[in-house]
Amino acid sequence: MTGARLFIHRTASLTAVTAIAVVSIAGCASSESSGPPESSSVTAPDVGGPGDIPDTQAFVAAAFPGFTLTVPEGWSSTRSAEGGAFTDKLNSITVDARPATTPPTESSVQQDVDARVSTAPGYTPGSVTTVTRPAGNAVLATYRIDGPVNPVTGKSVTDEVERYTFFREGRLVTITLSAPVGADNVDPWRTVTDSFRWTP
């Protein structure tokens, strides 16, 4: 009789242990299934570097005597009959029109750049090439130069500059675009220079 009671007691204990183990395993499985999935469809926001123009930037027309182009909407601007300047934070677009008797060449544009900016702080020459835009051929000069000094920090960043010179009927129009080195502004700058048009 004593042996039978011992057998029953051991069987009951084993059953209880088994039940606890099953509950524990089920609890672990429930906890794992309620956690985040291994892969998530959430993507981090696109954070641009200094001088990056947002992909959502809108552009507006800017008309001058004899030509027009589009510029980023909302930028600060100064205008004159000969051109103007458009700026926002670390970026700038300047437009300059002047009379000329002959079309520009790569050599003449390089000489003009040397005369205007070669003595500026941080000037590093780039290349001079002829490119095609909807308004016709333009001579493109690239170079680097120190940007404006920050009035708070007293420091400046190095700017990458693209300078396009267009010509028609005795008139030169130069569009100069600048942004900090490393800024991804290829598409916005192309939007601006592609938009240039001569007007009657």
Number of C-alpha atoms within 10 A of each C-alpha: 6 7 8 9 10 11 12 12 12 12 11 12 12 12 12 12 11 12 12 12 12 11 12 12 12 12 12 10 11 11 10 11 10 8 8 8 9 5 6 7 6 6 6 6 6 8 8 12 12 16 20 18 21 13 11 6 11 12 16 12 14 15 14 18 13 14 15 15 20 18 24 21 13 13 15 12 14 10 13 11 10 12 19 17 18 19 18 15 10 19 21 18 23 18 21 16 21 12 12 14 11 12 16 18 16 17 11 12 19 21 12 13 15 14 10 10 16 16 11 11 12 16 16 15 17 13 11 19 15 15 12 12 15 10 15 14 14 23 23 23 21 20 20 21 22 17 19 13 11 11 8 6 7 8 11 14 17 18 24 21 21 20 21 23 24 22 23 16 10 11 16 19 23 20 23 21 24 26 26 23 16 13 18 17 19 10 10 19 19 11 16 19 21 16 16 23 17 16 10 5
